[in-house]
Amino acid sequence: MNRRRPQSFFALLCSGALLALFPLGAHAQSNPTHTVKKGETLVSIAEQYRPPEATVNQMALAMVRANANAFQVKGQERLTTGTVLTIPNKGIVMATNAATAEREFSRIWKGEQHYKAALALEKSGQMFYAFATYVEAAKLGHALAQLRVAQLYDSDFSGFVRHDLQESAAWYEKARQQGVKTRTTRRGGELEK
């Protein structure tokens, strides 16, 4: 029995020294990244990195969730060349089942298409259709569409959208909950929210 104590003490001492030299997780790598190249889309990148047992929708949804800030670009081109995306690990990708991922990614995709159409309509001066299309995208949970609807209710200088502070505040809050920085125009300058 006495012999075992020194051996177990020696083993414990050695393992403590190894932990001091190589702490737990020191060799574990963080999630890999991908720098977006010209012509790439979220779907093409998701296809490239998805685990074999995952669907493209599962991977794409996990990438959207892991890179929310990367998709807050206010413009037609949402995934710009040079953007660095974090690639989520298999556990995160598989945490959402295939049917749920298909529904969620479909909703995101529809919201994105409405948002792009609304931007184009607004640019061409067709505010009646632009506003309706922004609202459709906002209802689908598109954060930048929610922001634009809030801005239009707050201060639409074209006079098309009626001024409504309650609607404006509600849409600003929805956009903020998704991480969008919001600004409202007030007399005397802009107020950061």
Secondary structure by P-SEA (a helix, b strand, c coil): caaaaaaaaaaaaaaaaaaaacccccccccbbbbcccccccaaaaaaacccccccaaaaaaaaaaaccccccccccccccccbbbbbbcccccccccaaaaaaaaaaaaaaaaaaaaaaaaaaacaaaaaaaaaaaaaaaccaaaaaaaaaaaaccccccccccaaaaaaaaaaaaaaccbbbbbcccccccc
